[in-house]
Amino acid sequence: MGWQPTRLTRDQLAERRLAAARLLQAEQASQAEIARQVGVSRASVTRWKQRLDQEGPRGLQRRCAPGRASSLSAAQWRQLFRILGRGAQAAGFETERWTQRRIAVVIQREFGVQYHFRSLSRALRAWDWSPQRPLLRAKERDEAVIAAWLRRDWPRIKRGLAATGVPWPSWTRRVTRFGPPSAPRGRPSAIPQS
């Protein structure tokens, strides 16, 4: 059997059941062999066989997803993701971090729909949206000053350290060791044959 995705879509699951149904109806392979071919347990094939005998092939077709339907339409979800894409501060929060509680507040404020914040995780993942934590940076950070320091001052400091023979701080050099910490840096030389 070739590569298989770790998670199948509902349509793929239904197609797998129907493929097993065709094999069961042909009666050319045992249930264990069919289970191996479609990549499921033998118990699943037995359950599918029972459903096939009772309801026919329609019993193995895709059914509606269980649970309550989403309170937001597809257009509202897209609008929500545009709002989330602008950032939490643009939505009126103090920091740039999106939490499920904050997203629930935005949904309530924008659409008048109340979601419990704990139920949002699955819905957001279903729409392939994952909140990412922003990089923590000091508010006083000035990228232009940092770039100027790296361009102007760091080379001078580096030359001064090299001229005086002072060892550089560990964070300024790459170290690759192969073997114990006492081993010299770099790739090991060939082992002499005796």
MDTraj code that builds the backbone (N, CA, C; nanometers):
import mdtraj as md
import numpy as np

residues = "MET GLY TRP GLN PRO THR ARG LEU THR ARG ASP GLN LEU ALA GLU ARG ARG LEU ALA ALA ALA ARG LEU LEU GLN ALA GLU GLN ALA SER GLN ALA GLU ILE ALA ARG GLN VAL GLY VAL SER ARG ALA SER VAL THR ARG TRP LYS GLN ARG LEU ASP GLN GLU GLY PRO ARG GLY LEU GLN ARG ARG CYS ALA PRO GLY ARG ALA SER SER LEU SER ALA ALA GLN TRP ARG GLN LEU PHE ARG ILE LEU GLY ARG GLY ALA GLN ALA ALA GLY PHE GLU THR GLU ARG TRP THR GLN ARG ARG ILE ALA VAL VAL ILE GLN ARG GLU PHE GLY VAL GLN TYR HIS PHE ARG SER LEU SER ARG ALA LEU ARG ALA TRP ASP TRP SER PRO GLN ARG PRO LEU LEU ARG ALA LYS GLU ARG ASP GLU ALA VAL ILE ALA ALA TRP LEU ARG ARG ASP TRP PRO ARG ILE LYS ARG GLY LEU ALA ALA THR GLY VAL PRO TRP PRO SER TRP THR ARG ARG VAL THR ARG PHE GLY PRO PRO SER ALA PRO ARG GLY ARG PRO SER ALA ILE PRO GLN SER".split()
xyz = np.array([
    [0.0854, -0.1174, 0.0000],
    [0.0000, 0.0000, 0.0000],
    [0.0896, 0.1231, 0.0000],
    [0.0534, 0.2232, -0.0771],
    [0.1337, 0.3446, -0.0883],
    [0.1085, 0.4419, 0.0243],
    [0.1501, 0.5654, 0.0014],
    [0.1368, 0.6709, 0.1016],
    [-0.0099, 0.6983, 0.1275],
    [-0.0434, 0.7220, 0.2543],
    [-0.1798, 0.7587, 0.2902],
    [-0.1737, 0.8801, 0.3808],
    [-0.2630, 0.9761, 0.3653],
    [-0.2630, 1.0915, 0.4553],
    [-0.2990, 1.0483, 0.5967],
    [-0.2542, 1.1257, 0.6945],
    [-0.2839, 1.0913, 0.8332],
    [-0.4295, 1.1182, 0.8668],
    [-0.4892, 1.2177, 0.8039],
    [-0.6310, 1.2476, 0.8274],
    [-0.7022, 1.2529, 0.6939],
    [-0.8091, 1.1770, 0.6832],
    [-0.8876, 1.1760, 0.5597],
    [-1.0046, 1.2721, 0.5733],
    [-1.0445, 1.3308, 0.4621],
    [-1.1625, 1.4157, 0.4624],
    [-1.2858, 1.3267, 0.4697],
    [-1.4007, 1.3864, 0.4953],
    [-1.5249, 1.3093, 0.5024],
    [-1.5546, 1.2421, 0.3683],
    [-1.5237, 1.3102, 0.2575],
    [-1.5453, 1.2504, 0.1256],
    [-1.4519, 1.1318, 0.1032],
    [-1.3267, 1.1442, 0.1467],
    [-1.2324, 1.0339, 0.1317],
    [-1.2739, 0.9137, 0.2160],
    [-1.3246, 0.9399, 0.3358],
    [-1.3715, 0.8302, 0.4207],
    [-1.4886, 0.7570, 0.3549],
    [-1.5808, 0.8338, 0.2956],
    [-1.6955, 0.7729, 0.2283],
    [-1.6493, 0.6919, 0.1071],
    [-1.5529, 0.7453, 0.0323],
    [-1.5013, 0.6733, -0.0838],
    [-1.4345, 0.5425, -0.0412],
    [-1.3638, 0.5445, 0.0707],
    [-1.3009, 0.4221, 0.1211],
    [-1.4063, 0.3184, 0.1603],
    [-1.5150, 0.3628, 0.2232],
    [-1.6228, 0.2699, 0.2594],
    [-1.6864, 0.2089, 0.1348],
    [-1.7087, 0.2917, 0.0328],
    [-1.7707, 0.2420, -0.0903],
    [-1.6765, 0.1470, -0.1656],
    [-1.5463, 0.1724, -0.1601],
    [-1.4501, 0.0804, -0.2230],
    [-1.4545, -0.0547, -0.1516],
    [-1.4627, -0.0500, -0.0184],
    [-1.4734, -0.1751, 0.0576],
    [-1.6049, -0.2456, 0.0248],
    [-1.7121, -0.1693, 0.0041],
    [-1.8425, -0.2289, -0.0298],
    [-1.8343, -0.3021, -0.1631],
    [-1.7650, -0.2428, -0.2619],
    [-1.7498, -0.3097, -0.3917],
    [-1.6742, -0.4413, -0.3756],
    [-1.5704, -0.4401, -0.2911],
    [-1.4938, -0.5628, -0.2673],
    [-1.5781, -0.6665, -0.1929],
    [-1.6601, -0.6198, -0.0987],
    [-1.7461, -0.7128, -0.0243],
    [-1.8502, -0.7761, -0.1157],
    [-1.9082, -0.6962, -0.2045],
    [-2.0106, -0.7479, -0.2953],
    [-1.9519, -0.8445, -0.3972],
    [-1.8257, -0.8229, -0.4352],
    [-1.7614, -0.9127, -0.5311],
    [-1.7308, -1.0481, -0.4679],
    [-1.7205, -1.0522, -0.3382],
    [-1.6943, -1.1749, -0.2615],
    [-1.5723, -1.2505, -0.3123],
    [-1.4682, -1.1766, -0.3484],
    [-1.3461, -1.2397, -0.3977],
    [-1.2343, -1.2353, -0.2938],
    [-1.2568, -1.1649, -0.1817],
    [-1.1536, -1.1537, -0.0786],
    [-1.2191, -1.1651, 0.0581],
    [-1.1398, -1.2090, 0.1540],
    [-1.1914, -1.2190, 0.2905],
    [-1.2004, -1.0790, 0.3511],
    [-1.2727, -1.0676, 0.4623],
    [-1.2849, -0.9387, 0.5295],
    [-1.1491, -0.8901, 0.5782],
    [-1.0645, -0.9812, 0.6246],
    [-0.9305, -0.9425, 0.6711],
    [-0.8481, -0.8862, 0.5555],
    [-0.8586, -0.9471, 0.4399],
    [-0.7845, -0.8995, 0.3230],
    [-0.8375, -0.7631, 0.2770],
    [-0.9678, -0.7461, 0.2796],
    [-1.0270, -0.6161, 0.2430],
    [-0.9813, -0.5089, 0.3416],
    [-0.9773, -0.5438, 0.4701],
    [-0.9318, -0.4482, 0.5717],
    [-0.7888, -0.4035, 0.5434],
    [-0.7023, -0.4967, 0.5050],
    [-0.5635, -0.4611, 0.4715],
    [-0.5588, -0.3730, 0.3471],
    [-0.6412, -0.4046, 0.2474],
    [-0.6377, -0.3275, 0.1226],
    [-0.6810, -0.1838, 0.1420],
    [-0.7832, -0.1608, 0.2226],
    [-0.8327, -0.0237, 0.2390],
    [-0.7733, 0.0457, 0.3611],
    [-0.6955, -0.0270, 0.4417],
    [-0.6242, 0.0354, 0.5531],
    [-0.7092, 0.0613, 0.6753],
    [-0.7979, -0.0335, 0.7097],
    [-0.8814, -0.0187, 0.8298],
    [-0.8741, -0.1480, 0.9106],
    [-0.9396, -0.1484, 1.0259],
    [-0.9433, -0.2693, 1.1065],
    [-1.0466, -0.3674, 1.0501],
    [-1.0314, -0.4912, 1.0884],
    [-1.1267, -0.5932, 1.0432],
    [-1.2655, -0.5656, 1.1016],
    [-1.2688, -0.5097, 1.2235],
    [-1.3968, -0.4770, 1.2860],
    [-1.4733, -0.3738, 1.2031],
    [-1.4017, -0.2793, 1.1434],
    [-1.4693, -0.1798, 1.0588],
    [-1.5316, -0.2464, 0.9372],
    [-1.4582, -0.3383, 0.8763],
    [-1.5119, -0.4068, 0.7587],
    [-1.6340, -0.4890, 0.7977],
    [-1.6280, -0.5535, 0.9143],
    [-1.7441, -0.6312, 0.9616],
    [-1.8648, -0.5403, 0.9816],
    [-1.8432, -0.4236, 1.0398],
    [-1.9525, -0.3278, 1.0624],
    [-2.0084, -0.2788, 0.9287],
    [-1.9193, -0.2526, 0.8324],
    [-1.9633, -0.2074, 0.7009],
    [-2.0424, -0.3178, 0.6300],
    [-1.9999, -0.4410, 0.6471],
    [-2.0704, -0.5545, 0.5857],
    [-2.2123, -0.5647, 0.6397],
    [-2.2269, -0.5480, 0.7726],
    [-2.3599, -0.5528, 0.8333],
    [-2.4474, -0.4396, 0.7798],
    [-2.3913, -0.3208, 0.7712],
    [-2.4687, -0.2072, 0.7208],
    [-2.5028, -0.2268, 0.5736],
    [-2.4094, -0.2838, 0.4982],
    [-2.4335, -0.3111, 0.3571],
    [-2.5473, -0.4121, 0.3402],
    [-2.5504, -0.5165, 0.4232],
    [-2.6577, -0.6159, 0.4168],
    [-2.7928, -0.5565, 0.4545],
    [-2.7928, -0.4649, 0.5518],
    [-2.9189, -0.4071, 0.5999],
    [-2.9710, -0.2951, 0.5107],
    [-2.8804, -0.2031, 0.4692],
    [-2.9247, -0.0813, 0.4001],
    [-2.8793, -0.0732, 0.2549],
    [-2.7893, -0.1594, 0.2127],
    [-2.7364, -0.1513, 0.0770],
    [-2.6243, -0.0485, 0.0697],
    [-2.5755, -0.0215, -0.0507],
    [-2.4640, 0.0729, -0.0673],
    [-2.4947, 0.2136, -0.0146],
    [-2.6226, 0.2534, -0.0145],
    [-2.6582, 0.3870, 0.0363],
    [-2.6245, 0.4006, 0.1839],
    [-2.6228, 0.2897, 0.2577],
    [-2.5913, 0.2941, 0.3999],
    [-2.4473, 0.3305, 0.4288],
    [-2.3601, 0.3198, 0.3282],
    [-2.2183, 0.3509, 0.3471],
    [-2.1800, 0.4859, 0.2882],
    [-2.2769, 0.5570, 0.2305],
    [-2.2464, 0.6881, 0.1741],
    [-2.2294, 0.7904, 0.2850],
    [-2.1714, 0.9032, 0.2473],
    [-2.1451, 1.0100, 0.3425],
    [-2.2746, 1.0622, 0.4006],
    [-2.2707, 1.0848, 0.5314],
    [-2.3868, 1.1423, 0.5991],
    [-2.3539, 1.2836, 0.6452],
    [-2.4558, 1.3567, 0.6824],
    [-2.4343, 1.4932, 0.7300],
    [-2.3520, 1.4908, 0.8582],
    [-2.2720, 1.5938, 0.8748],
    [-2.1896, 1.6035, 0.9950],
    [-2.2801, 1.6158, 1.1169],
    [-2.2462, 1.5437, 1.2237],
    [-2.3281, 1.5560, 1.3438],
    [-2.3027, 1.6896, 1.4121],
    [-2.3934, 1.7277, 1.4951],
    [-2.3770, 1.8525, 1.5706],
    [-2.4511, 1.9679, 1.5074],
    [-2.4484, 2.0753, 1.5785],
    [-2.5186, 2.1953, 1.5366],
    [-2.4455, 2.2636, 1.4222],
    [-2.5181, 2.3192, 1.3311],
    [-2.4577, 2.3916, 1.2191],
    [-2.3929, 2.5196, 1.2699],
    [-2.2954, 2.5672, 1.1952],
    [-2.2255, 2.6895, 1.2324],
    [-2.3225, 2.8071, 1.2350],
    [-2.3041, 2.8935, 1.3325],
    [-2.3901, 3.0120, 1.3423],
    [-2.3487, 3.1208, 1.2452],
    [-2.2270, 3.1124, 1.1940],
    [-2.1779, 3.2112, 1.0985],
    [-2.1817, 3.1514, 0.9581],
    [-2.2163, 3.2326, 0.8614],
    [-2.2136, 3.1873, 0.7226],
    [-2.0688, 3.1897, 0.6728],
    [-2.0464, 3.1330, 0.5556],
    [-1.9111, 3.1316, 0.4992],
    [-1.8609, 3.2739, 0.4758],
    [-1.9483, 3.3620, 0.4311],
    [-1.9090, 3.5022, 0.4081],
    [-1.8707, 3.5696, 0.5401],
    [-1.9446, 3.5383, 0.6470],
    [-1.9115, 3.5967, 0.7768],
    [-1.7780, 3.5435, 0.8288],
    [-1.7495, 3.4159, 0.8068],
    [-1.6197, 3.3618, 0.8476],
    [-1.5078, 3.4324, 0.7733],
    [-1.5253, 3.4534, 0.6419],
    [-1.4213, 3.5232, 0.5648],
    [-1.4029, 3.6660, 0.6165],
    [-1.5136, 3.7330, 0.6496],
    [-1.5047, 3.8681, 0.7043],
    [-1.4330, 3.8659, 0.8397],
    [-1.4614, 3.7645, 0.9213],
    [-1.3941, 3.7516, 1.0507],
    [-1.2432, 3.7360, 1.0312],
    [-1.2013, 3.6557, 0.9338],
    [-1.0578, 3.6346, 0.9130],
    [-0.9903, 3.7603, 0.8588],
    [-1.0643, 3.8426, 0.7857],
    [-1.0082, 3.9719, 0.7441],
    [-0.9855, 4.0596, 0.8666],
    [-1.0807, 4.0587, 0.9601],
    [-1.0667, 4.1361, 1.0836],
    [-0.9483, 4.0839, 1.1647],
    [-0.9384, 3.9523, 1.1773],
    [-0.8281, 3.8935, 1.2526],
    [-0.6946, 3.9227, 1.1864],
    [-0.6927, 3.9278, 1.0541],
    [-0.5691, 3.9560, 0.9806],
    [-0.5172, 4.0959, 1.0039],
    [-0.6057, 4.1888, 1.0383],
    [-0.5623, 4.3269, 1.0656],
    [-0.4917, 4.3393, 1.1990],
    [-0.5131, 4.2416, 1.2867],
    [-0.4446, 4.2438, 1.4158],
    [-0.5392, 4.2738, 1.5301],
    [-0.4969, 4.2312, 1.6488],
    [-0.5797, 4.2473, 1.7682],
    [-0.5888, 4.3941, 1.8108],
    [-0.4803, 4.4685, 1.7933],
    [-0.4850, 4.6101, 1.8320],
    [-0.5802, 4.6880, 1.7423],
    [-0.5855, 4.6537, 1.6148],
    [-0.6787, 4.7200, 1.5230],
    [-0.8230, 4.6880, 1.5609],
    [-0.8436, 4.5743, 1.6292],
    [-0.9782, 4.5363, 1.6729],
    [-1.0124, 4.5954, 1.8093],
    [-0.9201, 4.6731, 1.8674],
    [-0.9494, 4.7421, 1.9921],
    [-0.8906, 4.6796, 2.1173],
    [-0.7984, 4.5862, 2.1031],
    [-0.7358, 4.5241, 2.2199],
    [-0.6001, 4.5874, 2.2467],
    [-0.5528, 4.5741, 2.3699],
    [-0.4279, 4.6401, 2.4089],
    [-0.3048, 4.5788, 2.3452],
    [-0.3014, 4.4471, 2.3334],
    [-0.1840, 4.3805, 2.2771],
    [-0.2201, 4.3146, 2.1449],
    [-0.1185, 4.2627, 2.0764],
    [-0.1372, 4.2046, 1.9444],
    [-0.1674, 4.0550, 1.9503],
    [-0.1941, 4.0005, 2.0664],
    [-0.2158, 3.8570, 2.0823],
    [-0.3638, 3.8232, 2.0684],
    [-0.3916, 3.7292, 1.9752],
    [-0.5278, 3.6802, 1.9601],
    [-0.5481, 3.5622, 2.0533],
    [-0.6514, 3.5669, 2.1338],
    [-0.6909, 3.4534, 2.2158],
    [-0.8314, 3.4130, 2.1727],
    [-0.8724, 3.2945, 2.2142],
    [-1.0064, 3.2509, 2.1769],
    [-1.1116, 3.3401, 2.2420],
    [-1.0848, 3.3878, 2.3630],
    [-1.1792, 3.4804, 2.4280],
    [-1.1938, 3.6082, 2.3462],
    [-1.0836, 3.6608, 2.2986],
    [-1.0892, 3.7844, 2.2192],
    [-1.1633, 3.7618, 2.0878],
    [-1.1389, 3.6466, 2.0237],
    [-1.2078, 3.6166, 1.8985],
    [-1.3580, 3.6039, 1.9234],
    [-1.3965, 3.5438, 2.0366],
    [-1.5383, 3.5327, 2.0707],
    [-1.5993, 3.6716, 2.0898],
    [-1.5228, 3.7635, 2.1488],
    [-1.5709, 3.9018, 2.1677],
    [-1.5916, 3.9681, 2.0321],
    [-1.4972, 3.9482, 1.9397],
    [-1.5089, 4.0088, 1.8064],
    [-1.6310, 3.9525, 1.7335],
    [-1.6536, 3.8225, 1.7438],
    [-1.7706, 3.7613, 1.6783],
    [-1.8992, 3.8187, 1.7361],
    [-1.9044, 3.8332, 1.8678],
    [-2.0231, 3.8899, 1.9331],
    [-2.0451, 4.0341, 1.8879],
    [-1.9377, 4.1122, 1.8852],
    [-1.9476, 4.2544, 1.8509],
    [-1.9818, 4.2751, 1.7031],
    [-1.9197, 4.1965, 1.6133],
    [-1.9374, 4.2189, 1.4694],
    [-2.0639, 4.1551, 1.4138],
    [-2.0991, 4.0351, 1.4643],
    [-2.2078, 3.9594, 1.4029],
    [-2.3249, 3.9344, 1.4963],
    [-2.3102, 3.9672, 1.6242],
    [-2.4182, 3.9447, 1.7193],
    [-2.4410, 3.7975, 1.7503],
    [-2.3412, 3.7143, 1.7238],
    [-2.3500, 3.5708, 1.7482],
    [-2.2616, 3.5381, 1.8674],
    [-2.3171, 3.4638, 1.9607],
    [-2.2407, 3.4320, 2.0807],
    [-2.1822, 3.2912, 2.0699],
    [-2.0505, 3.2834, 2.0714],
    [-1.9778, 3.1576, 2.0733],
    [-1.9093, 3.1458, 2.2088],
    [-1.9082, 3.0256, 2.2641],
    [-1.8265, 3.0042, 2.3829],
    [-1.6829, 2.9927, 2.3343],
    [-1.5902, 3.0585, 2.4031],
    [-1.4538, 3.0650, 2.3524],
    [-1.3898, 2.9271, 2.3374],
    [-1.4289, 2.8313, 2.4196],
    [-1.3683, 2.6982, 2.4103],
    [-1.4157, 2.6217, 2.2858],
    [-1.5278, 2.6596, 2.2305],
    [-1.5777, 2.5897, 2.1115],
    [-1.5191, 2.6475, 1.9830],
    [-1.4438, 2.7547, 1.9920],
    [-1.3904, 2.8184, 1.8723],
    [-1.2703, 2.7455, 1.8137],
    [-1.1967, 2.6737, 1.8944],
    [-1.0740, 2.6107, 1.8469],
    [-1.1005, 2.5196, 1.7282],
    [-1.1974, 2.4323, 1.7401],
    [-1.2281, 2.3383, 1.6326],
    [-1.2790, 2.4129, 1.5088],
    [-1.3632, 2.5127, 1.5283],
    [-1.4169, 2.5878, 1.4141],
    [-1.3061, 2.6628, 1.3410],
    [-1.2139, 2.7221, 1.4157],
    [-1.1037, 2.7951, 1.3526],
    [-1.0119, 2.7005, 1.2760],
    [-0.9841, 2.5845, 1.3325],
    [-0.9000, 2.4863, 1.2631],
    [-0.9698, 2.4348, 1.1374],
    [-1.1013, 2.4216, 1.1415],
    [-1.1758, 2.3752, 1.0238],
    [-1.1602, 2.4733, 0.9076],
    [-1.1395, 2.5991, 0.9396],
    [-1.1184, 2.7014, 0.8369],
    [-0.9698, 2.7253, 0.8126],
    [-0.8835, 2.6357, 0.8617],
    [-0.7375, 2.6447, 0.8440],
    [-0.6802, 2.7755, 0.8975],
    [-0.7319, 2.8192, 1.0105],
    [-0.6773, 2.9400, 1.0725],
    [-0.6202, 2.9014, 1.2078],
    [-0.4976, 2.9435, 1.2307],
    [-0.4322, 2.9142, 1.3574],
    [-0.3723, 3.0433, 1.4100],
    [-0.4069, 3.0823, 1.5317],
    [-0.3474, 3.2052, 1.5854],
    [-0.2002, 3.1824, 1.6147],
    [-0.1184, 3.2729, 1.5730],
    [0.0247, 3.2644, 1.5988],
    [0.0622, 3.3708, 1.7010],
    [0.1488, 3.3339, 1.7916],
    [0.1931, 3.4319, 1.8897],
    [0.2904, 3.5281, 1.8232],
    [0.2725, 3.6565, 1.8450],
    [0.3658, 3.7518, 1.7843],
    [0.5010, 3.7449, 1.8545],
    [0.6049, 3.7895, 1.7836],
    [0.7358, 3.7960, 1.8448],
    [0.7336, 3.9008, 1.9552],
    [0.7921, 3.8664, 2.0676],
    [0.7980, 3.9623, 2.1779],
    [0.9148, 4.0561, 2.1525],
    [0.8851, 4.1818, 2.1407],
    [0.9883, 4.2820, 2.1155],
    [0.9626, 4.4004, 2.2063],
    [1.0698, 4.4629, 2.2480],
    [1.0579, 4.5811, 2.3322],
    [0.9911, 4.6932, 2.2529],
    [0.9065, 4.7704, 2.3189],
    [0.8405, 4.8822, 2.2512],
    [0.9425, 4.9868, 2.2074],
    [1.0542, 4.9946, 2.2812],
    [1.1567, 5.0955, 2.2529],
    [1.2491, 5.0539, 2.1394],
    [1.2342, 4.9326, 2.0885],
    [1.3234, 4.8795, 1.9858],
    [1.3172, 4.9663, 1.8613],
    [1.4358, 5.0056, 1.8123],
    [1.4460, 5.0898, 1.6931],
    [1.5309, 5.0156, 1.5908],
    [1.4678, 4.9630, 1.4878],
    [1.5366, 4.8816, 1.3881],
    [1.6460, 4.9595, 1.3156],
    [1.6250, 5.0896, 1.2923],
    [1.7247, 5.1704, 1.2219],
    [1.8528, 5.1828, 1.3053],
    [1.8398, 5.2007, 1.4354],
    [1.9561, 5.2124, 1.5238],
    [2.0311, 5.0793, 1.5296],
    [1.9558, 4.9681, 1.5340],
    [2.0191, 4.8365, 1.5384],
    [2.0963, 4.8112, 1.4094],
    [2.0372, 4.8440, 1.2956],
    [2.1042, 4.8237, 1.1666],
    [2.2296, 4.9097, 1.1574],
    [2.2214, 5.0340, 1.2042],
    [2.3386, 5.1231, 1.2018],
    [2.4500, 5.0686, 1.2909],
    [2.4159, 5.0185, 1.4091],
    [2.5160, 4.9627, 1.5007],
    [2.5843, 4.8419, 1.4381],
    [2.5047, 4.7552, 1.3747],
    [2.5637, 4.6374, 1.3115],
    [2.6530, 4.6748, 1.1937],
    [2.6188, 4.7799, 1.1239],
    [2.6956, 4.8221, 1.0076],
    [2.8212, 4.8996, 1.0481],
    [2.8102, 4.9867, 1.1508],
    [2.9189, 5.0779, 1.1851],
    [3.0042, 5.0272, 1.3012],
    [2.9425, 4.9910, 1.4131],
    [3.0184, 4.9614, 1.5345],
    [3.0636, 4.8164, 1.5464],
    [2.9804, 4.7215, 1.5061],
    [3.0153, 4.5810, 1.5260],
    [3.1427, 4.5398, 1.4520],
    [3.1642, 4.5809, 1.3250],
    [3.2906, 4.5432, 1.2594],
    [3.4134, 4.5973, 1.3329],
    [3.4035, 4.7189, 1.3876],
    [3.5149, 4.7773, 1.4626],
    [3.5430, 4.6967, 1.5887],
    [3.4388, 4.6580, 1.6592],
    [3.4547, 4.5786, 1.7815],
    [3.5142, 4.4424, 1.7473],
    [3.4682, 4.3841, 1.6382],
    [3.5159, 4.2541, 1.5957],
    [3.6650, 4.2583, 1.5605],
    [3.7071, 4.3637, 1.4878],
    [3.8492, 4.3782, 1.4526],
    [3.9336, 4.3989, 1.5773],
    [3.8799, 4.4775, 1.6714],
    [3.9541, 4.5030, 1.7955],
    [3.9742, 4.3759, 1.8767],
    [3.8741, 4.2929, 1.8844],
    [3.8866, 4.1664, 1.9565],
    [3.9891, 4.0754, 1.8896],
    [3.9880, 4.0708, 1.7557],
    [4.0815, 3.9857, 1.6831],
    [4.2243, 4.0354, 1.7002],
    [4.2444, 4.1681, 1.6997],
    [4.3790, 4.2251, 1.7109],
    [4.4390, 4.2006, 1.8492],
    [4.3586, 4.2072, 1.9526],
    [4.4108, 4.1892, 2.0886],
    [4.4217, 4.0429, 2.1280],
    [4.3658, 3.9543, 2.0480],
    [4.3724, 3.8126, 2.0796],
    [4.2738, 3.7694, 2.1864],
    [4.1810, 3.8586, 2.2228],
    [4.0789, 3.8252, 2.3219],
    [3.9806, 3.7284, 2.2562],
    [3.9467, 3.6200, 2.3261],
    [3.8489, 3.5292, 2.2645],
    [3.7131, 3.5969, 2.2495],
    [3.6497, 3.5685, 2.1383],
    [3.5191, 3.6269, 2.1121],
    [3.4154, 3.5651, 2.2036],
    [3.3112, 3.6407, 2.2338],
    [3.2010, 3.5808, 2.3110],
    [3.1415, 3.4634, 2.2340],
    [3.0906, 3.3660, 2.3051],
    [3.0430, 3.2438, 2.2405],
    [2.9299, 3.2687, 2.1421],
    [2.8486, 3.3724, 2.1636],
    [2.7352, 3.3946, 2.0754],
    [2.7754, 3.4556, 1.9431],
    [2.9056, 3.4899, 1.9237],
    [2.9478, 3.5530, 1.7991],
    [3.0060, 3.4553, 1.6988],
    [3.0208, 3.3283, 1.7340],
    [3.0811, 3.2330, 1.6420],
    [2.9998, 3.1049, 1.6371],
    [3.0115, 3.0408, 1.5259],
    [2.9458, 2.9118, 1.5103],
    [3.0425, 2.8040, 1.5552],
    [2.9912, 2.7136, 1.6306],
    [3.0732, 2.6029, 1.6765],
    [3.0043, 2.4743, 1.6355],
    [3.0785, 2.3908, 1.5677],
    [3.0248, 2.2602, 1.5315],
    [3.1192, 2.1573, 1.5892],
    [3.0670, 2.0760, 1.6743],
    [3.1502, 1.9721, 1.7351],
    [3.0946, 1.8365, 1.6953],
    [3.1845, 1.7487, 1.6624],
    [3.1488, 1.6112, 1.6347],
    [3.2172, 1.5276, 1.7415],
    [3.1422, 1.4813, 1.8358],
    [3.2010, 1.4003, 1.9409],
    [3.1882, 1.4678, 2.0761],
    [3.2751, 1.4324, 2.1718],
    [3.2650, 1.4887, 2.3061],
    [3.3049, 1.6355, 2.3073],
    [3.2687, 1.7099, 2.4145],
    [3.3030, 1.8521, 2.4206],
    [3.4519, 1.8792, 2.4102],
    [3.5354, 1.7826, 2.4477],
    [3.6802, 1.8040, 2.4403],
    [3.7340, 1.7896, 2.2983],
    [3.6526, 1.7394, 2.2055],
    [3.6974, 1.7193, 2.0678],
    [3.7201, 1.8533, 2.0004],
    [3.8153, 1.8591, 1.9074],
    [3.8380, 1.9849, 1.8365],
    [3.7191, 2.0188, 1.7480],
    [3.7048, 2.1494, 1.7203],
    [3.5961, 2.1932, 1.6348],
    [3.6192, 2.1458, 1.4922],
    [3.5091, 2.1326, 1.4185],
    [3.5171, 2.0946, 1.2783],
    [3.4925, 1.9473, 1.2587],
    [3.5045, 1.9059, 1.1335],
    [3.4795, 1.7655, 1.1008],
    [3.5987, 1.6810, 1.1450],
    [3.5710, 1.5591, 1.1879],
    [3.6803, 1.4724, 1.2295],
    [3.7610, 1.4284, 1.1079],
    [3.8916, 1.4119, 1.1299],
    [3.9765, 1.3633, 1.0211],
    [3.9557, 1.2135, 1.0069],
    [3.9978, 1.1617, 0.8973],
    [3.9807, 1.0190, 0.8721],
    [4.0571, 0.9387, 0.9785],
    [3.9998, 0.8306, 1.0220],
    [4.0646, 0.7462, 1.1225],
    [4.1705, 0.6625, 1.0519],
    [4.2970, 0.6701, 1.0994],
    [4.4005, 0.5919, 1.0319],
    [4.3772, 0.4436, 1.0501],
    [4.4016, 0.3675, 0.9441],
    [4.3877, 0.2226, 0.9489],
    [4.5171, 0.1618, 0.9992],
    [4.5099, 0.0686, 1.0961],
    [4.6321, 0.0073, 1.1460],
    [4.6525, -0.1267, 1.0837],
])
top = md.Topology()
chain = top.add_chain()
for i, resn in enumerate(residues, 1):
    res = top.add_residue(resn, chain, resSeq=i)
    for name in ("N", "CA", "C"):
        top.add_atom(name, md.element.get_by_symbol(name[0]), res)
traj = md.Trajectory(xyz[None], top)
